[in-house]
């Protein structure tokens, strides 16, 4: 149906992946409210380990709201309410006894705009391990900083300037620094909310390459307004429309043989 040469990953996921692998996260019948206004309705989705799941749809369709439900970032907004169930490794993340700091360590987030702390590059990466008590010595801390920067493909660019202000980095470097900051606390899942929207094409390409590398060790859920990007980086794609999950399937199928007419209309650019 679509000419996707150059869009899709070389190795496309099979639907059997969804049936044969236990999800690391599972959302079941999730509704979300901003006060009396319903923003999400009956969202059901499985997030498989060491895969990239992309959430697409027009602005205001609920994809970022749902992403923030996965580590309870919406809790910071007064008057919000979530119903339904979201499980992480089989445990309800909205249970009364959940430790939010632990949850957000396990499910980290990279935001739309790079948000480095106004500190040195080293201290940006060291912040999480220090607060969470993940290290017992300065040597251990230095090892975590190096490992995290290497994991974010930034080490070679900053290894001689770790004590320099992180705000002096380019936007693309700042975003990779923010990814390294998440890696430093050893998450299971990384949430990315339009991580390339503020970046130029070269920086975007580097982030996309990094996503491909990271999924060998981490599970990634990415919100993107860019359908070509979703097709390039993801294994599975969910299409949101007016607060509902219209369709969820392997990315190759979504972009070549969508089940819903609304999905086809959107991805071919005839609406939205």
C-alpha distance (Angstrom), angle and dihedral (degrees) to the residues before:
residue distance angle dihedral
X1 . . .
X2 3.81 . .
X3 3.78 130.4 .
X4 3.79 99.2 -123.2
X5 3.80 99.9 163.7
X6 3.80 105.4 148.7
X7 3.81 93.1 12.1
X8 3.77 104.4 82.2
X9 3.81 127.3 67.5
X10 3.78 116.3 -103.4
X11 3.80 91.0 -118.0
X12 3.78 110.0 48.6
X13 3.80 120.9 -158.7
X14 3.76 120.6 -113.8
X15 3.77 123.0 -135.4
X16 3.79 87.6 -120.4
X17 3.81 88.4 71.8
X18 3.79 88.7 69.4
X19 3.79 92.5 50.3
X20 3.80 100.2 43.2
X21 3.80 102.1 42.4
X22 3.79 126.1 70.8
X23 3.82 110.0 -122.3
X24 3.79 117.8 -118.0
X25 3.82 89.2 -150.7
X26 3.79 128.4 25.7
X27 3.80 128.2 -173.5
X28 3.79 116.5 -164.0
X29 3.81 125.4 -173.4
X30 3.81 92.2 -25.1
X31 3.81 117.7 -177.4
X32 3.79 122.6 179.3
X33 3.79 129.6 -164.0
X34 3.79 134.1 -165.4
X35 3.79 96.1 -157.6
X36 3.83 105.6 -56.1
X37 3.82 92.7 -18.3
X38 3.80 115.6 99.3
X39 3.81 111.1 -140.3
X40 3.82 100.9 170.5
X41 3.78 129.1 33.1
X42 3.80 127.6 -163.4
X43 3.81 98.5 -30.4
X44 3.80 113.8 -173.2
X45 3.78 117.9 179.0
X46 3.80 140.5 147.4
X47 3.80 121.9 -144.9
X48 3.79 112.0 -156.9
X49 3.81 123.1 -149.3
X50 3.80 119.3 -99.9
X51 3.79 92.0 8.1
X52 3.80 131.9 110.6
X53 3.79 114.4 -122.4
X54 3.81 116.0 -167.0
X55 3.79 124.6 -158.5
X56 3.81 114.3 -155.7
X57 3.78 136.3 176.2
X58 3.80 140.5 109.1
X59 3.81 123.5 -57.8
X60 3.77 112.4 -73.2
X61 3.81 95.1 20.7
X62 3.81 94.8 120.9
X63 3.80 102.3 -104.2
X64 3.84 95.7 121.6
X65 3.80 90.9 41.6
X66 3.79 89.5 55.0
X67 3.81 91.9 46.0
X68 3.81 89.9 55.3
X69 3.80 89.7 50.8
X70 3.81 88.7 64.4
X71 3.81 93.1 70.2
X72 3.81 98.2 19.9
X73 3.80 95.4 -110.6
X74 3.81 86.7 144.5
X75 3.80 87.7 68.4
X76 3.80 87.0 81.4
X77 3.84 90.8 65.4
X78 3.83 113.3 84.2
X79 3.79 117.2 -124.2
X80 3.79 98.1 21.1
X81 3.79 123.9 134.5
X82 3.80 134.8 -170.1
X83 3.79 125.8 -161.3
X84 3.78 128.7 -178.1
X85 3.79 125.4 42.6
X86 3.80 135.3 -63.8
X87 3.79 115.6 -175.5
X88 3.80 129.1 -164.9
X89 3.80 111.8 -166.6
X90 3.80 87.0 -17.2
X91 3.82 95.5 -52.8
X92 3.82 124.1 114.6
X93 3.81 107.7 -115.1
X94 3.82 90.2 -160.1
X95 3.81 94.5 56.4
X96 3.81 114.1 126.9
X97 3.80 94.0 -114.4
X98 3.82 97.5 51.4
X99 3.82 114.5 128.7
X100 3.82 103.8 -133.6
X101 3.80 94.0 -158.9
X102 3.80 89.8 54.4
X103 3.81 91.7 45.9
X104 3.80 92.6 51.9
X105 3.79 90.0 47.5
X106 3.82 89.7 54.5
X107 3.82 93.6 41.0
X108 3.80 107.7 38.3
X109 3.79 127.2 -173.7
X110 3.80 136.0 -141.7
X111 3.79 112.1 -163.5
X112 3.79 133.1 -141.5
X113 3.80 94.5 -104.5
X114 3.80 120.0 41.7
X115 3.79 108.7 -104.8
X116 3.81 109.3 -172.3
X117 3.78 116.7 171.6
X118 3.85 114.9 -108.0
X119 3.78 89.5 -106.3
X120 3.77 137.7 92.3
X121 3.78 121.3 -61.8
X122 3.81 89.3 -110.7
X123 3.81 94.0 50.4
X124 3.81 91.8 49.0
X125 3.80 90.7 59.7
X126 3.80 94.7 37.3
X127 3.81 94.2 51.9
X128 3.81 97.8 84.4
X129 3.80 97.9 43.3
X130 3.81 89.9 48.0
X131 3.80 94.6 49.9
X132 3.80 93.2 44.5
X133 3.79 94.4 43.7
X134 3.80 93.9 -122.5
X135 3.82 94.8 146.9
X136 3.78 135.2 57.3
X137 3.80 99.9 -167.2
X138 3.77 143.5 23.3
X139 3.80 88.9 -110.7
X140 3.80 90.7 56.9
X141 3.79 90.3 47.0
X142 3.80 91.9 51.5
X143 3.80 89.5 50.5
X144 3.82 90.9 52.6
X145 3.81 91.3 49.1
X146 3.80 92.3 50.8
X147 3.81 93.7 43.9
X148 3.81 91.9 49.3
X149 3.80 94.0 47.7
X150 3.79 90.0 48.0
X151 3.79 89.4 49.5
X152 3.80 89.3 53.8
X153 3.83 92.0 47.6
X154 3.80 91.2 -117.4
X155 3.81 105.2 104.2
X156 3.80 97.8 92.0
X157 3.81 90.9 52.2
X158 3.82 97.8 49.0
X159 3.81 107.6 23.6
X160 3.81 91.2 106.1
X161 3.80 94.7 45.4
X162 3.80 104.7 45.6
X163 3.81 91.1 130.6
X164 3.82 93.1 52.5
X165 3.79 122.8 103.1
X166 3.81 111.6 -84.8
X167 3.80 89.4 -142.8
X168 3.82 88.8 69.8
X169 3.81 91.7 67.0
X170 3.80 121.3 99.6
X171 3.81 117.0 -100.2
X172 3.79 91.6 -103.3
X173 3.80 91.1 50.3
X174 3.80 90.5 46.7
X175 3.80 90.4 54.6
X176 3.81 91.4 50.4
X177 3.82 87.6 47.8
X178 3.80 88.8 55.1
X179 3.80 89.4 50.5
X180 3.82 89.3 50.3
X181 3.81 89.0 50.5
X182 3.80 89.0 56.6
X183 3.82 92.4 46.0
X184 3.80 90.7 52.8
X185 3.82 92.1 71.3
X186 3.82 92.9 50.1
X187 3.82 101.8 -119.7
X188 3.79 126.0 -167.9
X189 3.80 94.2 -147.8
X190 3.82 130.3 29.7
X191 3.81 118.7 -156.2
X192 3.81 116.6 -158.5
X193 3.80 119.5 -168.2
X194 3.82 106.4 -160.3
X195 3.82 91.0 -45.5
X196 3.81 94.7 179.7
X197 3.80 101.7 43.6
X198 3.83 93.1 99.2
X199 3.81 94.5 42.9
X200 3.80 135.0 91.4
X201 3.84 120.3 -116.1
X202 3.81 94.6 -95.5
X203 3.80 93.3 50.6
X204 3.81 89.3 44.5
X205 3.79 90.8 54.5
X206 3.80 90.6 52.3
X207 3.81 92.3 50.8
X208 3.82 90.8 48.9
X209 3.81 90.8 50.4
X210 3.79 88.7 49.0
X211 3.81 91.2 52.4
X212 3.81 89.3 55.3
X213 3.81 89.8 52.2
X214 3.80 95.8 44.8
X215 3.80 96.1 53.0
X216 3.82 90.1 71.3
X217 3.82 86.3 72.5
X218 3.81 106.6 16.1
X219 3.78 140.1 47.2
X220 3.81 111.8 -123.4
X221 3.79 131.4 -162.0
X222 3.80 113.7 -172.8
X223 3.78 130.9 -172.9
X224 3.79 112.2 -153.2
X225 3.79 136.3 168.2
X226 3.80 88.1 -159.4
X227 3.80 110.8 88.7
X228 3.81 92.8 -170.2
X229 3.79 87.9 56.9
X230 3.80 91.8 49.3
X231 3.80 89.1 51.3
X232 3.81 92.5 48.6
X233 3.80 100.8 46.5
X234 3.80 109.1 26.7
X235 3.78 137.4 81.7
X236 3.81 94.8 -165.2
X237 3.78 131.5 25.1
X238 3.78 133.3 -159.4
X239 3.80 119.9 -161.9
X240 3.82 115.4 -149.6
X241 3.80 124.5 -162.9
X242 3.82 126.0 174.8
X243 3.79 93.4 -19.0
X244 3.80 95.8 -47.3
X245 3.78 131.7 105.0
X246 3.80 100.3 -124.5
X247 3.79 97.3 -178.6
X248 3.80 139.7 -3.1
X249 3.80 123.2 -172.3
X250 3.81 145.0 124.8
X251 3.78 107.8 -53.3
X252 3.79 95.4 -117.7
X253 3.77 90.9 55.2
X254 3.79 93.3 44.3
X255 3.80 92.7 56.1
X256 3.80 98.9 38.5
X257 3.80 106.5 29.0
X258 3.81 110.1 17.9
X259 3.78 114.6 -177.7
X260 3.81 97.1 -145.2
X261 3.78 126.1 63.6
X262 3.81 89.9 -140.7
X263 3.82 90.1 57.3
X264 3.79 92.0 51.2
X265 3.79 91.4 47.2
X266 3.80 91.5 52.1
X267 3.78 99.9 44.3
X268 3.79 92.7 46.7
X269 3.79 89.4 55.7
X270 3.79 97.2 -115.0
X271 3.81 92.3 121.4
X272 3.80 138.5 21.3
